[in-house]
Amino acid sequence: MTDDTIQNRAEAALREAEKVTAVVLPEPKAATEVVALEQADPAVSAEIRKRMEQLDLSNTNSIVNFGSTAQAQLQEISQSMLAGVRNKDTGPAGDSLRQIVTTIRGFSVSELDVRRERSFLEKLLGRAAPMARFAAKFEDVQDQIDNITDDLLKHEHLLLKDIESLDILYDRTLAFYDELALYIAAGEAKLQELDTRTIPAKEAEVQAASEEQGVMKAQELRDIRAARDDLERRVHDLKLTRQVTMQSLPSIRLVQENDKSLVTKINSTLVNTVPLWETQLAQAVTIQRSSEAAGAVKEANDLTNELLTRNAENLRAANRTIREEMERGVFDIEAVKSANENLIATINESLQIADEGKARRARAEEDLQKMEADLKQTLASAKSRSTGLGDTVGGASGAAPV
């Protein structure tokens, strides 16, 4: 939807609203301004007498229904305004009506109310989660603005229809208000007629009646008095109804004024706010894209800096390793020195072991010689014993003779 289309539709709706709001509604008369039959002009007096003729004291329904025909036209316009209206459109009043209906039907529709708080189990299971927010993420912004614009235009059109309907309702309510005044005047005139003429005349008939007709006349008198009391109560109800009707007139006007203000506000929104939305959203898109581009550039720069830093660090570490290896000899002096020390220690250890072996062998040689000498001596002693020289040898050795 283009801006020109929105502008044209908004201007057309504004012209229609100005035409509707230009209607001047008449002011109601005060609730106490009920013109009595004696004080009414001939035209009003004729209307009052016409309504008095609707009363038939012998017919209870005529008293009960007295003044009800005045509400027919008012009820007709009210019913036409309520036709097709859902409970949700009437706010708290609709909620109360719905509660009554559900109570009568025996089940509750609270589970279907999107405004109610979800239970813990529903929150835990993620049940009854609104899908509108999720779906809105994938809709075109311009389509959403067009939908809002169409919705505002629909509301504006409905409000204009409501204003016109309220004009009619106000006129019918005012007519009903004036009509009630005629019925009240007719009822009071009838009551005055009953009190001043009919009932006294009937009382005189009772007094003048014979004993046989006295009971019938007395019953007729009681019926007239009962009908008179019923009519008095009905007139009182009509006065209360007229008072409530008078109170509803400023209420209708207040609703109309609110509707007119809403129509003006909607027009202002269509003409001024919606284009501003589009401008701001366009800026938001540009800002978002700039932010995303800046983020991408930042990430690229961060990556470049990170690569430069890591490459420099890697180069330094690799260069240190290479240069250290280049400056090393074929053999490390520490390794040669350690090998030389180990070699010297090995040679010294070998010489020491050789000297120790030589000494052990020398000691072993002495031991061998001693063992050989001992063995020879032992063998020589054994030979002397076998030739008889052992005793001599034994004596010479200091052994005691046997």
TILO-988163 format. One record per residue (C-alpha): x negated, y, z; residue in one letter; residue number from 1. Coordinates in pm, 1 decimal. Last residue first. Layout:
+----------+----------+----------+-----+-----+
!     east !    north !       up ! res !   n !
+----------+----------+----------+-----+-----+
!        X !        Y !        Z !   A ! NUM !
...
+----------+----------+----------+-----+-----+
END
This chain:
+----------+----------+----------+-----+-----+
!     east !    north !       up ! res !   n !
+----------+----------+----------+-----+-----+
! -10232.3 !  -9485.2 !   7499.9 !   V ! 402 !
! -10503.7 !  -9228.2 !   7482.0 !   P ! 401 !
! -10411.8 !  -8855.9 !   7524.6 !   A ! 400 !
! -10444.0 !  -8638.4 !   7207.9 !   A ! 399 !
! -10723.1 !  -8387.1 !   7200.0 !   G ! 398 !
! -10776.2 !  -8373.7 !   6826.9 !   S ! 397 !
! -11075.7 !  -8581.6 !   6868.6 !   A ! 396 !
! -10857.6 !  -8831.6 !   7027.4 !   G ! 395 !
! -10619.6 !  -8825.2 !   6729.8 !   G ! 394 !
! -10899.2 !  -8850.8 !   6486.8 !   V ! 393 !
! -11023.3 !  -9123.2 !   6685.1 !   T ! 392 !
! -10678.7 !  -9271.6 !   6700.8 !   D ! 391 !
! -10625.4 !  -9211.5 !   6329.3 !   G ! 390 !
! -10928.3 !  -9388.2 !   6230.4 !   L ! 389 !
! -10752.2 !  -9706.7 !   6223.8 !   G ! 388 !
! -10725.2 !  -9728.4 !   5848.5 !   T ! 387 !
! -10337.9 !  -9643.7 !   5818.4 !   S ! 386 !
! -10362.2 !  -9367.1 !   6066.6 !   R ! 385 !
! -10642.6 !  -9203.1 !   5870.0 !   S ! 384 !
! -10433.0 !  -9203.6 !   5551.6 !   K ! 383 !
! -10139.1 !  -9013.8 !   5716.9 !   A ! 382 !
! -10367.4 !  -8745.3 !   5847.7 !   S ! 381 !
! -10516.4 !  -8693.9 !   5503.1 !   A ! 380 !
! -10166.3 !  -8650.3 !   5352.1 !   L ! 379 !
! -10075.1 !  -8383.5 !   5606.9 !   T ! 378 !
! -10397.7 !  -8203.6 !   5546.3 !   Q ! 377 !
! -10339.6 !  -8210.0 !   5174.8 !   K ! 376 !
!  -9988.2 !  -8079.0 !   5212.9 !   L ! 375 !
! -10098.3 !  -7801.5 !   5441.2 !   D ! 374 !
! -10362.9 !  -7699.3 !   5195.1 !   A ! 373 !
! -10111.2 !  -7700.8 !   4906.7 !   E ! 372 !
!  -9862.1 !  -7498.2 !   5112.6 !   M ! 371 !
! -10131.5 !  -7251.1 !   5192.8 !   K ! 370 !
! -10234.6 !  -7223.4 !   4830.6 !   Q ! 369 !
!  -9873.6 !  -7185.8 !   4722.0 !   L ! 368 !
!  -9810.7 !  -6918.9 !   4983.9 !   D ! 367 !
! -10114.7 !  -6729.6 !   4868.3 !   E ! 366 !
!  -9995.5 !  -6754.1 !   4509.3 !   E ! 365 !
!  -9645.3 !  -6641.1 !   4615.7 !   A ! 364 !
!  -9796.2 !  -6336.9 !   4781.7 !   R ! 363 !
!  -9980.1 !  -6260.4 !   4461.2 !   A ! 362 !
!  -9661.0 !  -6322.5 !   4255.4 !   R ! 361 !
!  -9464.0 !  -6092.1 !   4478.5 !   R ! 360 !
!  -9728.4 !  -5825.6 !   4439.7 !   A ! 359 !
!  -9723.5 !  -5865.5 !   4062.1 !   K ! 358 !
!  -9348.1 !  -5850.9 !   4057.4 !   G ! 357 !
!  -9346.5 !  -5530.0 !   4268.5 !   E ! 356 !
!  -9603.3 !  -5382.8 !   4040.1 !   D ! 355 !
!  -9394.9 !  -5479.1 !   3735.2 !   A ! 354 !
!  -9075.9 !  -5337.1 !   3895.2 !   I ! 353 !
!  -9256.4 !  -5016.4 !   3969.2 !   Q ! 352 !
!  -9392.6 !  -5001.9 !   3617.3 !   L ! 351 !
!  -9042.4 !  -5061.7 !   3475.5 !   S ! 350 !
!  -8888.2 !  -4795.8 !   3706.0 !   E ! 349 !
!  -9154.5 !  -4554.4 !   3603.2 !   N ! 348 !
!  -9082.7 !  -4630.2 !   3238.8 !   I ! 347 !
!  -8703.3 !  -4600.7 !   3293.8 !   T ! 346 !
!  -8742.0 !  -4277.1 !   3488.7 !   A ! 345 !
!  -8951.7 !  -4138.9 !   3208.4 !   I ! 344 !
!  -8688.6 !  -4246.4 !   2954.6 !   L ! 343 !
!  -8401.9 !  -4102.1 !   3165.4 !   N ! 342 !
!  -8586.3 !  -3776.0 !   3195.4 !   E ! 341 !
!  -8650.4 !  -3771.9 !   2823.9 !   N ! 340 !
!  -8281.9 !  -3850.5 !   2747.3 !   A ! 339 !
!  -8166.8 !  -3575.5 !   2982.4 !   S ! 338 !
!  -8406.2 !  -3330.8 !   2822.9 !   K ! 337 !
!  -8297.2 !  -3433.5 !   2475.9 !   V ! 336 !
!  -7923.7 !  -3400.6 !   2575.3 !   A ! 335 !
!  -7985.4 !  -3066.4 !   2741.3 !   E ! 334 !
!  -8177.0 !  -2951.4 !   2439.8 !   I ! 333 !
!  -7868.8 !  -3027.2 !   2226.2 !   D ! 332 !
!  -7957.9 !  -3226.0 !   1921.2 !   F ! 331 !
!  -7901.0 !  -3117.8 !   1563.6 !   V ! 330 !
!  -7903.0 !  -2766.3 !   1694.3 !   G ! 329 !
!  -7590.0 !  -2564.1 !   1789.6 !   R ! 328 !
!  -7537.0 !  -2225.2 !   1631.8 !   E ! 327 !
!  -7300.7 !  -2355.8 !   1362.8 !   M ! 326 !
!  -7088.9 !  -2544.9 !   1615.5 !   E ! 325 !
!  -7044.5 !  -2234.2 !   1824.9 !   E ! 324 !
!  -6966.5 !  -2033.5 !   1515.0 !   R ! 323 !
!  -6697.8 !  -2280.3 !   1405.7 !   I ! 322 !
!  -6526.4 !  -2298.0 !   1744.4 !   T ! 321 !
!  -6529.1 !  -1922.3 !   1792.7 !   R ! 320 !
!  -6402.2 !  -1865.9 !   1439.3 !   N ! 319 !
!  -6114.8 !  -2110.0 !   1495.7 !   A ! 318 !
!  -6008.8 !  -1934.8 !   1819.2 !   A ! 317 !
!  -6033.8 !  -1591.1 !   1663.7 !   R ! 316 !
!  -5847.9 !  -1695.9 !   1350.9 !   L ! 315 !
!  -5570.9 !  -1858.5 !   1557.2 !   N ! 314 !
!  -5528.7 !  -1540.5 !   1762.1 !   E ! 313 !
!  -5523.8 !  -1325.4 !   1451.4 !   A ! 312 !
!  -5277.6 !  -1562.3 !   1282.4 !   N ! 311 !
!  -5053.0 !  -1561.1 !   1591.1 !   R ! 310 !
!  -5050.0 !  -1182.6 !   1611.5 !   T ! 309 !
!  -4990.7 !  -1132.8 !   1240.8 !   L ! 308 !
!  -4718.7 !  -1399.5 !   1231.7 !   L ! 307 !
!  -4544.0 !  -1246.9 !   1534.8 !   E ! 306 !
!  -4564.9 !   -902.6 !   1384.3 !   N ! 305 !
!  -4415.8 !  -1028.3 !   1060.2 !   T ! 304 !
!  -4141.6 !  -1221.6 !   1245.5 !   L ! 303 !
!  -4056.9 !   -916.2 !   1454.4 !   D ! 302 !
!  -4042.6 !   -706.9 !   1139.2 !   N ! 301 !
!  -3809.0 !   -958.4 !    972.7 !   A ! 300 !
!  -3590.2 !   -979.5 !   1285.1 !   E ! 299 !
!  -3576.4 !   -601.3 !   1304.1 !   K ! 298 !
!  -3485.4 !   -578.5 !    936.5 !   V ! 297 !
!  -3202.9 !   -832.4 !    990.3 !   A ! 296 !
!  -3078.6 !   -643.3 !   1294.8 !   G ! 295 !
!  -3089.1 !   -316.7 !   1103.2 !   A ! 294 !
!  -2885.3 !   -481.4 !    827.4 !   A ! 293 !
!  -2632.2 !   -609.3 !   1082.5 !   E ! 292 !
!  -2610.7 !   -266.0 !   1244.1 !   S ! 291 !
!  -2570.0 !   -101.2 !    906.7 !   S ! 290 !
!  -2294.9 !   -349.8 !    823.3 !   R ! 289 !
!  -2122.4 !   -277.9 !   1152.5 !   Q ! 288 !
!  -2157.4 !     96.6 !   1107.8 !   I ! 287 !
!  -2017.0 !     73.1 !    756.1 !   T ! 286 !
!  -1726.0 !   -142.5 !    874.5 !   V ! 285 !
!  -1662.6 !     92.4 !   1168.4 !   A ! 284 !
!  -1667.4 !    390.0 !    934.0 !   Q ! 283 !
!  -1408.9 !    220.1 !    714.1 !   A ! 282 !
!  -1211.5 !    136.6 !   1028.1 !   L ! 281 !
!  -1223.7 !    501.5 !   1134.7 !   Q ! 280 !
!  -1107.0 !    624.8 !    796.2 !   T ! 279 !
!   -833.6 !    361.1 !    770.7 !   E ! 278 !
!   -717.1 !    430.8 !   1122.0 !   W ! 277 !
!   -711.2 !    802.6 !   1049.4 !   L ! 276 !
!   -496.6 !    732.4 !    744.7 !   P ! 275 !
!   -261.4 !    537.9 !    976.9 !   V ! 274 !
!   -257.8 !    808.5 !   1245.3 !   T ! 273 !
!   -158.4 !   1109.2 !   1040.5 !   N ! 272 !
!    131.7 !   1040.8 !    805.9 !   V ! 271 !
!    246.4 !    703.6 !    936.6 !   L ! 270 !
!    181.0 !    785.8 !   1301.3 !   T ! 269 !
!    345.1 !   1124.9 !   1272.7 !   S ! 268 !
!    644.7 !    963.0 !   1111.1 !   N ! 267 !
!    656.4 !    706.2 !   1390.2 !   I ! 266 !
!    643.5 !    983.9 !   1647.6 !   K ! 265 !
!    928.2 !   1170.7 !   1481.4 !   T ! 264 !
!   1135.4 !    853.2 !   1470.8 !   V ! 263 !
!   1046.4 !    784.0 !   1833.8 !   L ! 262 !
!   1157.6 !   1132.3 !   1934.9 !   S ! 261 !
!   1486.3 !   1080.2 !   1753.4 !   K ! 260 !
!   1533.6 !    746.3 !   1925.5 !   D ! 259 !
!   1467.1 !    906.2 !   2262.4 !   N ! 258 !
!   1713.0 !   1183.7 !   2187.9 !   E ! 257 !
!   1970.9 !    928.0 !   2080.7 !   Q ! 256 !
!   1920.5 !    726.8 !   2396.2 !   V ! 255 !
!   1968.4 !   1042.7 !   2602.0 !   L ! 254 !
!   2282.1 !   1132.6 !   2405.2 !   R ! 253 !
!   2429.8 !    791.0 !   2468.5 !   I ! 252 !
!   2349.7 !    825.4 !   2837.7 !   S ! 251 !
!   2505.0 !   1172.7 !   2836.2 !   P ! 250 !
!   2829.8 !   1012.2 !   2714.1 !   L ! 249 !
!   2815.4 !    710.5 !   2944.8 !   S ! 248 !
!   2883.4 !    923.1 !   3252.0 !   Q ! 247 !
!   3208.7 !   1052.6 !   3099.6 !   M ! 246 !
!   3313.4 !    694.4 !   3035.9 !   T ! 245 !
!   3241.5 !    606.3 !   3397.9 !   V ! 244 !
!   3467.3 !    892.9 !   3511.1 !   Q ! 243 !
!   3734.5 !    794.2 !   3261.1 !   R ! 242 !
!   3723.8 !    435.7 !   3383.5 !   T ! 241 !
!   3763.5 !    554.3 !   3742.2 !   L ! 240 !
!   4063.6 !    764.2 !   3640.9 !   K ! 239 !
!   4206.7 !    469.4 !   3447.7 !   L ! 238 !
!   4164.7 !    250.2 !   3754.5 !   D ! 237 !
!   4358.5 !    507.7 !   3960.6 !   H ! 236 !
!   4630.8 !    512.2 !   3698.4 !   V ! 235 !
!   4650.7 !    133.1 !   3719.7 !   R ! 234 !
!   4673.6 !    145.4 !   4098.8 !   R ! 233 !
!   4956.8 !    398.6 !   4074.2 !   E ! 232 !
!   5127.8 !    184.8 !   3811.8 !   L ! 231 !
!   5111.7 !   -118.4 !   4036.8 !   D ! 230 !
!   5254.6 !     88.3 !   4324.2 !   D ! 229 !
!   5543.4 !    208.7 !   4101.2 !   R ! 228 !
!   5606.7 !   -145.8 !   3983.7 !   A ! 227 !
!   5631.6 !   -254.5 !   4347.4 !   A ! 226 !
!   5864.8 !     41.5 !   4422.8 !   R ! 225 !
!   6080.9 !    -47.2 !   4123.7 !   I ! 224 !
!   6092.9 !   -412.7 !   4225.7 !   D ! 223 !
!   6183.9 !   -318.8 !   4584.2 !   R ! 222 !
!   6464.2 !    -94.4 !   4457.5 !   L ! 221 !
!   6592.1 !   -371.6 !   4230.4 !   E ! 220 !
!   6592.3 !   -604.8 !   4529.6 !   Q ! 219 !
!   6788.7 !   -349.2 !   4731.8 !   A ! 218 !
!   7041.9 !   -315.3 !   4448.4 !   K ! 217 !
!   7087.8 !   -691.1 !   4435.0 !   M ! 216 !
!   7129.4 !   -717.6 !   4812.8 !   V ! 215 !
!   7372.9 !   -425.1 !   4826.5 !   G ! 214 !
!   7594.1 !   -562.5 !   4549.2 !   Q ! 213 !
!   7807.3 !   -781.8 !   4781.1 !   E ! 212 !
!   7792.6 !   -535.1 !   5069.7 !   E ! 211 !
!   7906.7 !   -256.7 !   4847.8 !   S ! 210 !
!   7662.2 !    -15.3 !   4698.5 !   A ! 209 !
!   7647.0 !    348.5 !   4808.3 !   A ! 208 !
!   7327.8 !    318.5 !   5011.4 !   Q ! 207 !
!   7164.7 !    102.6 !   4751.9 !   V ! 206 !
!   7270.4 !    342.6 !   4475.8 !   E ! 205 !
!   7125.7 !    632.6 !   4674.3 !   A ! 204 !
!   6795.1 !    445.4 !   4705.9 !   E ! 203 !
!   6802.1 !    390.2 !   4327.8 !   K ! 202 !
!   6848.1 !    762.2 !   4272.6 !   A ! 201 !
!   6566.1 !    838.7 !   4516.5 !   P ! 200 !
!   6343.4 !    584.7 !   4331.1 !   I ! 199 !
!   6418.6 !    718.0 !   3982.2 !   T ! 198 !
!   6417.9 !   1092.1 !   4049.0 !   R ! 197 !
!   6135.2 !   1242.9 !   4249.7 !   T ! 196 !
!   5903.9 !    949.5 !   4316.5 !   D ! 195 !
!   5966.8 !    769.6 !   3988.6 !   L ! 194 !
!   5939.5 !   1087.3 !   3782.6 !   E ! 193 !
!   5624.3 !   1184.5 !   3967.9 !   Q ! 192 !
!   5480.7 !    839.4 !   3900.1 !   L ! 191 !
!   5575.6 !    871.7 !   3533.1 !   K ! 190 !
!   5409.5 !   1211.2 !   3514.4 !   A ! 189 !
!   5102.6 !   1064.5 !   3683.3 !   E ! 188 !
!   5094.3 !    781.6 !   3433.4 !   G ! 187 !
!   5140.0 !   1011.2 !   3135.4 !   A ! 186 !
!   4868.0 !   1244.6 !   3261.7 !   A ! 185 !
!   4637.2 !    946.4 !   3314.7 !   I ! 184 !
!   4723.9 !    815.3 !   2968.4 !   Y ! 183 !
!   4653.3 !   1155.8 !   2814.0 !   L ! 182 !
!   4325.0 !   1187.9 !   3001.8 !   A ! 181 !
!   4231.9 !    837.1 !   2892.4 !   L ! 180 !
!   4273.9 !    950.2 !   2532.8 !   E ! 179 !
!   4026.6 !   1230.7 !   2592.4 !   D ! 178 !
!   3764.5 !    984.8 !   2717.5 !   Y ! 177 !
!   3852.0 !    739.9 !   2440.3 !   F ! 176 !
!   3799.2 !   1018.5 !   2188.4 !   A ! 175 !
!   3467.0 !   1097.8 !   2359.1 !   L ! 174 !
!   3371.2 !    731.4 !   2343.4 !   T ! 173 !
!   3470.3 !    714.0 !   1978.3 !   R ! 172 !
!   3268.8 !   1025.6 !   1897.5 !   D ! 171 !
!   2969.8 !    899.1 !   2099.7 !   Y ! 170 !
!   2990.1 !    556.9 !   1935.6 !   L ! 169 !
!   2997.1 !    721.8 !   1594.4 !   I ! 168 !
!   2694.8 !    929.8 !   1678.9 !   D ! 167 !
!   2536.2 !    621.6 !   1837.1 !   L ! 166 !
!   2580.1 !    439.6 !   1507.4 !   S ! 165 !
!   2403.2 !    723.0 !   1326.5 !   E ! 164 !
!   2118.5 !    716.7 !   1579.3 !   I ! 163 !
!   2102.6 !    338.0 !   1561.1 !   D ! 162 !
!   2076.3 !    348.9 !   1183.3 !   K ! 161 !
!   1790.8 !    596.6 !   1216.8 !   L ! 160 !
!   1627.1 !    372.2 !   1475.3 !   L ! 159 !
!   1657.8 !     72.7 !   1243.8 !   L ! 158 !
!   1492.9 !    265.8 !    959.8 !   H ! 157 !
!   1212.5 !    379.8 !   1188.3 !   E ! 156 !
!   1156.1 !     28.6 !   1315.2 !   H ! 155 !
!   1138.9 !    -97.2 !    957.2 !   K ! 154 !
!    894.6 !    181.3 !    867.5 !   L ! 153 !
!    678.1 !     91.4 !   1164.4 !   L ! 152 !
!    675.4 !   -275.3 !   1061.8 !   D ! 151 !
!    585.8 !   -184.9 !    705.1 !   D ! 150 !
!    298.7 !     32.1 !    829.5 !   T ! 149 !
!    174.3 !   -240.7 !   1063.1 !   I ! 148 !
!    184.9 !   -491.4 !    777.6 !   N ! 147 !
!      0.2 !   -249.1 !    549.3 !   D ! 146 !
!   -267.1 !   -199.1 !    817.7 !   I ! 145 !
!   -303.6 !   -575.9 !    852.5 !   Q ! 144 !
!   -330.6 !   -617.9 !    477.9 !   D ! 143 !
!   -599.9 !   -347.8 !    469.6 !   Q ! 142 !
!   -796.8 !   -529.5 !    738.3 !   V ! 141 !
!   -786.5 !   -856.9 !    547.5 !   D ! 140 !
!   -692.8 !  -1153.6 !    761.7 !   E ! 139 !
!   -941.4 !  -1407.9 !    898.4 !   F ! 138 !
!   -979.8 !  -1269.6 !   1248.9 !   K ! 137 !
!   -602.4 !  -1219.7 !   1271.5 !   A ! 136 !
!   -550.9 !  -1597.3 !   1271.3 !   A ! 135 !
!   -739.5 !  -1640.4 !   1597.4 !   F ! 134 !
!   -558.5 !  -1351.4 !   1767.7 !   R ! 133 !
!   -222.7 !  -1475.1 !   1641.3 !   A ! 132 !
!   -278.7 !  -1829.8 !   1758.1 !   M ! 131 !
!   -168.0 !  -1766.2 !   2117.2 !   P ! 130 !
!   -259.5 !  -2046.9 !   2355.7 !   A ! 129 !
!     48.9 !  -2245.8 !   2456.7 !   A ! 128 !
!   -166.3 !  -2541.8 !   2565.0 !   R ! 127 !
!   -536.0 !  -2510.3 !   2639.3 !   G ! 126 !
!   -523.5 !  -2831.6 !   2839.6 !   L ! 125 !
!   -644.6 !  -2661.4 !   3155.5 !   L ! 124 !
!   -432.7 !  -2351.7 !   3092.8 !   K ! 123 !
!   -126.0 !  -2569.4 !   3040.5 !   E ! 122 !
!   -206.9 !  -2765.1 !   3355.8 !   L ! 121 !
!   -250.7 !  -2445.7 !   3556.9 !   F ! 120 !
!     85.4 !  -2315.5 !   3438.9 !   S ! 119 !
!    114.4 !  -2042.1 !   3178.7 !   R ! 118 !
!    248.7 !  -1707.8 !   3292.1 !   E ! 117 !
!    567.9 !  -1602.9 !   3116.2 !   R ! 116 !
!    577.7 !  -1355.3 !   2828.6 !   R ! 115 !
!    595.0 !  -1620.1 !   2554.3 !   V ! 114 !
!    925.9 !  -1747.6 !   2690.7 !   D ! 113 !
!    989.9 !  -2096.3 !   2555.6 !   L ! 112 !
!    922.8 !  -2267.8 !   2886.7 !   E ! 111 !
!   1167.3 !  -2027.1 !   3048.2 !   S ! 110 !
!   1447.2 !  -2177.5 !   2838.7 !   V ! 109 !
!   1613.4 !  -2346.4 !   3133.0 !   S ! 108 !
!   1886.7 !  -2606.7 !   3118.1 !   F ! 107 !
!   2240.0 !  -2650.0 !   3250.5 !   G ! 106 !
!   2444.1 !  -2480.7 !   2982.4 !   R ! 105 !
!   2606.6 !  -2248.9 !   3235.5 !   I ! 104 !
!   2273.2 !  -2157.4 !   3390.7 !   T ! 103 !
!   2124.6 !  -2107.4 !   3044.8 !   T ! 102 !
!   2405.9 !  -1869.0 !   2954.7 !   V ! 101 !
!   2372.8 !  -1668.3 !   3275.7 !   I ! 100 !
!   1995.3 !  -1643.5 !   3236.5 !   Q !  99 !
!   2038.5 !  -1530.0 !   2876.8 !   R !  98 !
!   2272.8 !  -1253.1 !   2986.7 !   L !  97 !
!   2024.6 !  -1137.9 !   3250.4 !   S !  96 !
!   1737.1 !  -1144.7 !   3003.3 !   D !  95 !
!   1945.2 !   -954.7 !   2747.7 !   G !  94 !
!   2012.1 !   -682.3 !   3001.9 !   A !  93 !
!   1641.0 !   -676.1 !   3084.9 !   P !  92 !
!   1551.9 !   -595.2 !   2721.8 !   G !  91 !
!   1833.8 !   -578.5 !   2466.1 !   T !  90 !
!   1642.3 !   -697.9 !   2161.1 !   D !  89 !
!   1539.8 !  -1030.8 !   2317.4 !   K !  88 !
!   1905.5 !  -1120.9 !   2360.8 !   N !  87 !
!   1951.2 !  -1104.9 !   1987.4 !   R !  86 !
!   2158.1 !   -844.1 !   1802.5 !   V !  85 !
!   2341.0 !   -978.5 !   1498.7 !   G !  84 !
!   2663.2 !   -793.7 !   1580.7 !   A !  83 !
!   2606.2 !   -571.0 !   1883.0 !   L !  82 !
!   2663.2 !   -247.9 !   1690.1 !   M !  81 !
!   2979.4 !   -388.7 !   1527.9 !   S !  80 !
!   3103.2 !   -496.9 !   1869.3 !   Q !  79 !
!   3049.6 !   -149.1 !   2010.1 !   S !  78 !
!   3229.7 !      9.7 !   1713.8 !   I !  77 !
!   3531.5 !   -217.9 !   1764.4 !   E !  76 !
!   3531.1 !   -176.4 !   2141.4 !   Q !  75 !
!   3564.3 !    200.9 !   2102.6 !   L !  74 !
!   3845.7 !    153.9 !   1850.6 !   Q !  73 !
!   4034.6 !    -77.9 !   2084.7 !   A !  72 !
!   3973.8 !    122.5 !   2402.2 !   Q !  71 !
!   4283.3 !    338.2 !   2371.9 !   A !  70 !
!   4494.5 !     25.3 !   2341.2 !   T !  69 !
!   4408.5 !    -58.6 !   2701.3 !   S !  68 !
!   4583.0 !    251.3 !   2839.3 !   G !  67 !
!   4868.5 !     57.5 !   3006.0 !   F !  66 !
!   4787.1 !   -310.7 !   2964.5 !   N !  65 !
!   4863.3 !   -397.9 !   3327.1 !   V !  64 !
!   5167.6 !   -168.8 !   3335.7 !   I !  63 !
!   5313.9 !   -303.8 !   3011.1 !   S !  62 !
!   5228.2 !   -653.5 !   3127.2 !   N !  61 !
!   5449.3 !   -617.6 !   3435.5 !   T !  60 !
!   5762.8 !   -567.1 !   3225.2 !   N !  59 !
!   6059.3 !   -423.2 !   3417.8 !   S !  58 !
!   5870.0 !   -100.5 !   3465.5 !   L !  57 !
!   5840.5 !    -58.7 !   3092.9 !   D !  56 !
!   5568.6 !    194.8 !   3018.8 !   L !  55 !
!   5486.3 !    258.0 !   2653.3 !   Q !  54 !
!   5734.0 !    549.4 !   2654.4 !   E !  53 !
!   5499.6 !    736.2 !   2886.0 !   M !  52 !
!   5242.7 !    720.1 !   2609.3 !   R !  51 !
!   5467.7 !    907.3 !   2368.9 !   K !  50 !
!   5554.9 !   1153.0 !   2646.1 !   R !  49 !
!   5186.8 !   1239.2 !   2685.2 !   I !  48 !
!   5141.4 !   1285.7 !   2311.3 !   E !  47 !
!   5446.4 !   1516.6 !   2297.6 !   A !  46 !
!   5313.8 !   1720.8 !   2588.2 !   S !  45 !
!   4981.5 !   1753.2 !   2409.0 !   V !  44 !
!   5152.7 !   1900.9 !   2106.1 !   A !  43 !
!   5394.9 !   2115.6 !   2310.3 !   P !  42 !
!   5123.3 !   2266.2 !   2531.1 !   D !  41 !
!   5052.2 !   2095.9 !   2858.1 !   A !  40 !
!   5126.6 !   2250.8 !   3195.6 !   Q !  39 !
!   5436.7 !   2047.2 !   3283.8 !   E !  38 !
!   5283.2 !   1724.6 !   3155.8 !   L !  37 !
!   4968.2 !   1771.5 !   3361.7 !   A !  36 !
!   4642.0 !   1852.2 !   3190.9 !   V !  35 !
!   4359.9 !   1630.8 !   3312.3 !   V !  34 !
!   4055.4 !   1851.2 !   3353.8 !   E !  33 !
!   3912.2 !   1678.7 !   3662.7 !   T !  32 !
!   3671.8 !   1465.7 !   3459.1 !   A !  31 !
!   3526.6 !   1774.1 !   3295.8 !   A !  30 !
!   3567.7 !   1802.8 !   2922.4 !   K !  29 !
!   3316.4 !   1638.3 !   2693.4 !   P !  28 !
!   3067.6 !   1841.4 !   2486.6 !   E !  27 !
!   3074.1 !   1804.5 !   2110.9 !   P !  26 !
!   2784.4 !   1641.1 !   1923.3 !   L !  25 !
!   2581.1 !   1852.3 !   1684.8 !   V !  24 !
!   2450.3 !   1655.9 !   1386.2 !   V !  23 !
!   2113.7 !   1792.6 !   1271.7 !   A !  22 !
!   1940.4 !   1482.8 !   1407.6 !   T !  21 !
!   2077.7 !   1268.1 !   1128.4 !   V !  20 !
!   1974.3 !   1506.6 !    851.8 !   K !  19 !
!   1634.1 !   1555.6 !   1008.1 !   E !  18 !
!   1592.9 !   1180.2 !   1035.7 !   A !  17 !
!   1682.6 !   1132.9 !    670.2 !   E !  16 !
!   1428.0 !   1395.4 !    572.9 !   R !  15 !
!   1169.8 !   1226.6 !    794.9 !   L !  14 !
!   1241.3 !    886.8 !    640.5 !   A !  13 !
!   1185.3 !   1030.2 !    295.2 !   A !  12 !
!    863.7 !   1198.2 !    411.4 !   E !  11 !
!    738.4 !    870.7 !    562.0 !   A !  10 !
!    820.0 !    679.0 !    246.9 !   R !   9 !
!    640.0 !    933.8 !     30.7 !   N !   8 !
!    333.0 !    946.9 !    255.7 !   Q !   7 !
!    308.2 !    568.8 !    279.2 !   I !   6 !
!    331.9 !    541.4 !    -98.9 !   T !   5 !
!     74.3 !    817.8 !   -146.5 !   D !   4 !
!   -163.2 !    646.9 !     98.8 !   D !   3 !
!   -152.5 !    331.4 !   -108.7 !   T !   2 !
!      0.0 !      0.0 !      0.0 !   M !   1 !
+----------+----------+----------+-----+-----+
END
